[in-house]
Amino acid sequence: YVDGNVLRLQFCESGYLKHIEPDHKNLVVEIPADCKIEINNVSATMNFNETNAKEIELNSVSGDVKADSLIVEGKIEINTTSGNVGVSKVVADKFDYNTVSGDLVIPEFFADKLTMASVRGDMNISVGEINKIDFDTTSGNGVIDIPDDSGLTLNKSTLSGNVKSNLEYSKNGDTFVFGNGEIKVSFNSVSGDISIK
């Protein structure tokens, strides 16, 4: 139904006949490219094809997020309890990911800033172009794959987590500089490790 300038879509609960399982439900929505998308989800997978939008906000209890590409003018925000996020390509101004145990995997990442907060969730991204990454976790691990002609400056604050890499770097206390050091990375953890490739 339409609520002002907002289109609201909601699945009704499946009805049961005695001893008969209900059919699975699939909801397919096509939207204009200049919309703001907000989806609240429980125990269902959200699949996106090539999606263009002004902003995207996804809230999920246990469902995964899968996408070919998410191209957004502003911010992408994803909040999950245990769902994983796998996106082939992200282009956005900012990307915020908050999770208890979900993993984040993005082979092509273009953004100004990525912020990830997790208890156990892991992060695995290949950087195309980015300025800043903030990764706060209790025991999650991070993998950042950077281009050959790039580099990053990593500031680490951990109790027992380690920095792992086969690349050359310089070290001053808890600051590690790879290549030209242009990408700024903040890594805060209790026991999680971070790997730079």
Phi, psi and chi 1 to 4 in degrees:
 res  aa     phi    psi   chi1   chi2   chi3   chi4
   1 TYR       -  159.3   64.9   94.1      -      -
   2 VAL   -95.6  126.9  176.6      -      -      -
   3 ASP  -121.1   93.9  179.4    8.9      -      -
   4 GLY    67.4 -119.5      -      -      -      -
   5 ASN  -103.6   21.3   61.7   -8.1      -      -
   6 VAL  -114.8  129.9  177.4      -      -      -
   7 LEU   -95.2  117.9  175.2   62.3      -      -
   8 ARG  -106.7  129.3  -59.4 -173.4 -176.6  -82.8
   9 LEU  -120.8  134.2  -56.4  172.7      -      -
  10 GLN  -145.6  129.9 -178.2  175.6   -7.5      -
  11 PHE   -76.9  137.0 -101.1  146.7      -      -
  12 CYS   -82.4  154.9  -65.8      -      -      -
  13 GLU   -65.9  140.0 -175.7  178.5   -3.5      -
  14 SER   -66.4  138.0  -63.9      -      -      -
  15 GLY   -89.5  151.5      -      -      -      -
  16 TYR  -114.8  136.9  -78.6   84.8      -      -
  17 LEU  -100.0  152.9  -64.7  176.3      -      -
  18 LYS   -57.2  125.7 -170.0  173.3 -177.8  179.5
  19 HIS    65.1   15.6  -55.3  -57.7      -      -
  20 ILE  -122.2  121.7  -61.6  177.5      -      -
  21 GLU   -76.8  141.6  -65.8  -72.0  -23.8      -
  22 PRO   -73.8  155.2   27.6  -35.0      -      -
  23 ASP   -68.3  154.2  -68.7  -24.8      -      -
  24 HIS   -68.1  150.6  -68.5  -69.6      -      -
  25 LYS  -108.8  139.1  -70.7 -176.7  173.9 -178.5
  26 ASN  -129.0  128.5  -69.4  -54.7      -      -
  27 LEU  -114.5  120.2  178.9   63.1      -      -
  28 VAL  -113.1  124.8  178.4      -      -      -
  29 VAL  -127.4  128.8 -179.5      -      -      -
  30 GLU  -109.3  130.5  -64.0 -176.9    4.7      -
  31 ILE  -131.7  157.2   59.2  171.3      -      -
  32 PRO   -65.9  158.3  -18.5   30.3      -      -
  33 ALA   -72.9  -18.5      -      -      -      -
  34 ASP   -99.6   23.7   59.7  -11.8      -      -
  35 CYS   -95.6  160.3  -73.7      -      -      -
  36 LYS   -97.9  129.6  176.5 -178.8  177.1 -179.4
  37 ILE  -107.3  127.9  -59.3  171.7      -      -
  38 GLU  -132.6  123.5  179.1  179.7  -14.8      -
  39 ILE  -129.4  129.5  -60.6  175.9      -      -
  40 ASN  -112.0  128.0  -61.1  -58.4      -      -
  41 ASN  -140.3  143.2  170.2   56.4      -      -
  42 VAL  -128.8  118.6  177.8      -      -      -
  43 SER    58.5   36.9  -59.1      -      -      -
  44 ALA  -138.1  148.5      -      -      -      -
  45 THR   -84.5  133.6  -62.1      -      -      -
  46 MET  -102.3  118.6  -69.6 -179.2  -83.4      -
  47 ASN  -111.1  130.3  -68.7  -68.5      -      -
  48 PHE  -121.6  137.6  -64.0   84.3      -      -
  49 ASN   -83.9 -151.0  -65.9  -38.3      -      -
  50 GLU   -68.3  111.9  -66.2 -174.2    3.7      -
  51 THR  -117.3  124.7  -58.6      -      -      -
  52 ASN  -114.1  135.0  -66.2  -94.0      -      -
  53 ALA  -159.3  167.3      -      -      -      -
  54 LYS   -74.2  -48.0  -80.1 -172.2  175.0  179.9
  55 GLU  -147.2  155.0  -67.6 -176.2    4.4      -
  56 ILE  -134.2  128.7  -64.8  177.4      -      -
  57 GLU  -128.6  121.4  179.3 -179.4  -17.9      -
  58 LEU  -123.5  126.1  -53.0  175.4      -      -
  59 ASN  -121.8  121.9  -57.9  -64.8      -      -
  60 SER  -138.8  140.2  176.8      -      -      -
  61 VAL   -83.8  -52.1  173.3      -      -      -
  62 SER  -142.2   13.8   61.0      -      -      -
  63 GLY   -92.9  150.0      -      -      -      -
  64 ASP   -85.6  159.9  -65.4  -22.4      -      -
  65 VAL  -118.5  122.7  176.9      -      -      -
  66 LYS  -127.5  136.7  -59.8  177.4 -179.1  179.2
  67 ALA  -153.5  145.4      -      -      -      -
  68 ASP   -70.3  -49.7  -66.1  -28.2      -      -
  69 SER  -158.9  145.2   68.0      -      -      -
  70 LEU  -122.7  114.2  -62.2  176.7      -      -
  71 ILE  -117.9  115.3  -59.5  173.7      -      -
  72 VAL  -134.0  138.4  175.8      -      -      -
  73 GLU   -68.0  -41.4  -67.7  179.1   17.3      -
  74 GLY  -108.1 -115.8      -      -      -      -
  75 LYS  -110.4  144.0 -177.2  172.3   78.1  170.3
  76 ILE  -107.1  126.1  -62.0  172.9      -      -
  77 GLU  -126.1  125.2  178.7  178.4  -13.4      -
  78 ILE  -127.6  124.6  -59.0  178.0      -      -
  79 ASN  -121.3  121.0  -55.6  -64.5      -      -
  80 THR  -134.9  157.6   74.2      -      -      -
  81 THR   -88.8  -54.0  -58.8      -      -      -
  82 SER  -139.9    7.2   59.1      -      -      -
  83 GLY   -79.1  146.3      -      -      -      -
  84 ASN   -93.7  153.4  -62.3  -41.4      -      -
  85 VAL  -119.8  120.6  175.7      -      -      -
  86 GLY  -128.8  112.9      -      -      -      -
  87 VAL  -129.6  129.1 -175.9      -      -      -
  88 SER   -65.2  -37.7  -62.3      -      -      -
  89 LYS  -150.7  135.5 -178.9  178.1 -179.2  179.3
  90 VAL  -125.4  130.0  164.3      -      -      -
  91 VAL  -128.5  116.3  178.9      -      -      -
  92 ALA  -159.1  166.6      -      -      -      -
  93 ASP   -75.6  -51.4 -178.7   32.1      -      -
  94 LYS  -135.5  150.7  -65.9 -179.3 -179.6  178.9
  95 PHE  -134.5  116.0 -171.0  105.2      -      -
  96 ASP  -112.7  127.6  -68.7  -12.7      -      -
  97 TYR  -130.9  118.3 -178.8   47.3      -      -
  98 ASN  -120.4  125.7  -56.7  -67.4      -      -
  99 THR  -152.0  157.3 -176.6      -      -      -
 100 VAL   -85.6  -53.1  174.7      -      -      -
 101 SER  -138.9    9.7   60.6      -      -      -
 102 GLY   -78.3  149.8      -      -      -      -
 103 ASP   -99.3  153.3  -63.6  -24.9      -      -
 104 LEU  -120.2  121.3  175.2   67.2      -      -
 105 VAL  -130.1  118.1  178.8      -      -      -
 106 ILE  -137.9  108.6  -57.2  177.1      -      -
 107 PRO   -70.2  -27.4  -20.8   33.0      -      -
 108 GLU  -131.7  114.3  -72.9 -172.6   78.8      -
 109 PHE  -125.5  119.1 -163.1   92.7      -      -
 110 PHE  -126.9  111.4  -60.6   83.2      -      -
 111 ALA  -163.6  165.1      -      -      -      -
 112 ASP   -76.6  -42.3 -179.8   60.3      -      -
 113 LYS  -148.5  138.3 -177.8  177.7  179.7 -179.7
 114 LEU  -117.5  129.2  163.4   65.0      -      -
 115 THR  -123.1  125.1  -59.8      -      -      -
 116 MET  -130.2  129.2  178.3  171.3  171.8      -
 117 ALA  -124.5  127.3      -      -      -      -
 118 SER  -148.3  162.0   79.4      -      -      -
 119 VAL   -91.6  -55.8  176.6      -      -      -
 120 ARG  -123.3   -3.8  -58.9 -177.1  -63.6  -83.0
 121 GLY   -70.2  141.7      -      -      -      -
 122 ASP   -97.2  156.4  -64.0  -25.0      -      -
 123 MET  -123.9  130.8  174.7 -176.2   71.8      -
 124 ASN  -138.4  105.7 -169.7  -31.2      -      -
 125 ILE  -131.6  149.3   64.0  168.9      -      -
 126 SER  -110.0  119.5  -65.9      -      -      -
 127 VAL   -83.0  125.4  172.7      -      -      -
 128 GLY   -91.2  -53.8      -      -      -      -
 129 GLU  -157.3  123.1 -174.0  175.2  -40.4      -
 130 ILE  -159.0  152.0 -165.8  168.4      -      -
 131 ASN  -102.7  -37.4  -67.9  -39.7      -      -
 132 LYS  -147.2  140.2 -173.8  171.4  176.2   57.3
 133 ILE  -131.5  125.9  -60.8  171.7      -      -
 134 ASP  -115.2  120.6  -69.9  -22.6      -      -
 135 PHE  -127.1  110.0 -176.8   27.7      -      -
 136 ASP  -113.5  124.6  -63.9  -48.0      -      -
 137 THR  -152.2  156.9 -177.1      -      -      -
 138 THR   -84.3  -56.3  -58.9      -      -      -
 139 SER  -135.1    8.5   59.4      -      -      -
 140 GLY   -72.7  152.8      -      -      -      -
 141 ASN  -107.3  152.8  -61.7  -47.5      -      -
 142 GLY  -124.7  142.5      -      -      -      -
 143 VAL  -128.8  123.9  176.0      -      -      -
 144 ILE  -122.5  119.9  -57.6  175.0      -      -
 145 ASP  -102.5  116.4 -167.3  -17.4      -      -
 146 ILE  -107.8  152.8   58.0  175.6      -      -
 147 PRO   -63.6  156.7  -19.4   30.8      -      -
 148 ASP   -61.9  -33.4  -66.8  -23.3      -      -
 149 ASP   -93.0   12.6   59.5  -11.1      -      -
 150 SER  -114.3 -160.8 -176.6      -      -      -
 151 GLY   178.3  175.9      -      -      -      -
 152 LEU  -150.9  156.5   61.8   80.0      -      -
 153 THR  -112.2  116.9  -60.6      -      -      -
 154 LEU  -107.5  122.3  169.1   65.8      -      -
 155 ASN  -105.3  120.0  -70.5  -57.2      -      -
 156 LYS  -110.1  135.5  173.4  179.5   74.8   78.6
 157 SER  -136.1  100.0  176.5      -      -      -
 158 THR  -141.0  161.4   71.2      -      -      -
 159 LEU   -85.4  -48.4  -71.7  179.7      -      -
 160 SER  -136.1    5.4   61.1      -      -      -
 161 GLY   -74.3  154.2      -      -      -      -
 162 ASN  -122.8  158.0  -61.9  -53.8      -      -
 163 VAL  -101.5  125.3  175.9      -      -      -
 164 LYS  -121.1  135.8  -58.5  177.5  179.3  179.2
 165 SER  -168.8  146.3 -177.6      -      -      -
 166 ASN   -95.6   -1.8  -68.7  -36.0      -      -
 167 LEU   -83.8  157.5  -56.9  177.1      -      -
 168 GLU   -75.6  142.4  -67.6 -174.6    1.4      -
 169 TYR  -154.7  161.6   62.0   85.2      -      -
 170 SER  -108.0  153.9   61.2      -      -      -
 171 LYS  -135.8  134.0 -179.4  177.0 -178.5  -67.2
 172 ASN  -136.2   98.8 -176.9    5.7      -      -
 173 GLY    67.0 -121.7      -      -      -      -
 174 ASP  -100.7   19.8  -72.4  -31.8      -      -
 175 THR  -110.3  126.3  -60.0      -      -      -
 176 PHE  -118.7  130.3  -59.0   73.7      -      -
 177 VAL  -117.0  121.2  179.0      -      -      -
 178 PHE  -110.1  132.2  -62.8   80.2      -      -
 179 GLY    57.4 -133.6      -      -      -      -
 180 ASN   -81.9   -4.4   59.8   21.8      -      -
 181 GLY    68.9   17.3      -      -      -      -
 182 GLU   -73.0  -31.4   63.5 -178.8   -5.0      -
 183 ILE   -84.0  126.4  -57.2  168.8      -      -
 184 LYS   -95.7  123.8  -52.0  -55.0  178.8 -173.1
 185 VAL  -123.5  128.9  178.5      -      -      -
 186 SER  -112.9  122.5  173.7      -      -      -
 187 PHE  -124.0  114.2  176.8   58.1      -      -
 188 ASN  -120.6  123.5  -59.4  -65.6      -      -
 189 SER  -153.3  165.0   79.5      -      -      -
 190 VAL   -89.4  -52.9  175.5      -      -      -
 191 SER  -135.4    3.3   59.9      -      -      -
 192 GLY   -76.1  149.7      -      -      -      -
 193 ASP  -103.7  160.1  -62.1  -29.4      -      -
 194 ILE  -131.6  135.7 -171.7  163.5      -      -
 195 SER  -117.3  135.3  -60.4      -      -      -
 196 ILE  -113.1  127.5  -50.1  -60.8      -      -
 197 LYS  -119.7      -  -63.0 -178.4  176.1 -178.3
